[in-house]
């Protein structure tokens, strides 16, 4: 198991790297967030297409 560790640079900046466990959790979080975002966008597109279809029917242009 790799623990957090610091790297110090000559320019004066310090970086704190996450442990393997923290990195795995963070990556899974962003993966889940990405999947959720795609599902929401797909759902919005489906609703929009349904709305467009209803408008076409009301206007008398049918299913197509």
C-alpha positions as CSV (number, residue, x, y, z in Angstrom):
1,X,0.0,0.0,0.0
2,X,1.4,3.3,-1.0
3,X,0.8,6.1,1.5
4,X,0.6,9.8,0.8
5,X,3.9,11.5,0.1
6,X,5.1,15.0,-0.5
7,X,7.3,16.2,-3.3
8,X,9.1,19.5,-2.8
9,X,10.4,21.4,-5.8
10,X,13.1,24.1,-6.0
11,X,10.6,26.7,-7.0
12,X,9.0,26.4,-3.6
13,X,5.8,24.5,-4.5
14,X,4.9,21.3,-2.6
15,X,2.7,18.6,-4.0
16,X,0.8,16.1,-1.8
17,X,0.1,12.9,-3.7
18,X,-2.9,10.8,-2.7
19,X,-2.6,7.2,-1.4
20,X,-3.6,4.4,-3.7
21,X,-6.9,4.0,-1.8
22,X,-7.7,7.7,-2.1
23,X,-6.8,7.7,-5.8
24,X,-9.0,4.7,-6.5
25,X,-12.0,6.2,-4.7
26,X,-11.5,9.5,-6.5
27,X,-11.3,7.8,-9.9
28,X,-14.5,5.8,-9.1
29,X,-16.3,9.0,-8.1
30,X,-15.5,10.7,-11.3
31,X,-16.4,7.6,-13.3
32,X,-19.8,7.4,-11.6
33,X,-20.4,11.1,-12.1
34,X,-19.6,10.7,-15.8
35,X,-22.0,7.8,-16.2
36,X,-24.7,9.7,-14.3
37,X,-24.2,12.8,-16.5
38,X,-24.5,10.7,-19.7
39,X,-27.8,9.1,-18.4
40,X,-29.2,12.6,-17.6
41,X,-28.3,14.0,-21.0
42,X,-29.8,10.9,-22.7
43,X,-32.9,11.3,-20.7
44,X,-33.2,15.0,-21.6
45,X,-32.8,14.1,-25.3
46,X,-35.5,11.4,-25.1
47,X,-37.9,13.9,-23.5
48,X,-37.1,16.5,-26.1
49,X,-37.7,14.1,-28.9
50,X,-41.0,13.0,-27.3
51,X,-42.0,16.7,-27.0
52,X,-41.1,17.3,-30.7
53,X,-43.2,14.3,-31.7
54,X,-46.2,15.6,-29.7
55,X,-45.9,19.0,-31.4
56,X,-45.7,17.3,-34.8
57,X,-48.9,15.3,-34.1
58,X,-50.7,18.5,-32.9
59,X,-49.6,20.3,-36.1
60,X,-50.9,17.4,-38.1
61,X,-47.6,16.2,-39.6
62,X,-47.9,12.7,-38.2
63,X,-45.2,10.3,-36.9
64,X,-42.2,11.0,-38.9
